[in-house]
């Protein structure tokens, strides 16, 4: 995975460390970024959070990692929105 692609879209290296960002997903986002008028990188990271939310359930570790990624995000408003989405995840008890 290319570090410059992570930096382009503002992803923390922890996304890769935690296995939450696959090379395929990142390459698709980078291609979309370059071909789109939407240059708001938080939109791409938010899409990655939405992708994580498709899981039927999250383990305690996955939950903690998700919250950490949202808290570390360079856009505090988007990070907060991702956490609010998590609170409404149907897999949480």
Secondary structure, 3 states (H helix, E strand, C coil): CCHHHHHHHCCCCHHHHCCCCCHHHHHHHHHHHHHCCCCCHHHHHHHHHHHHCCCCCCCHHHHHHHHHHHHHCCCHHHHHHHHHHHHCCCCCC
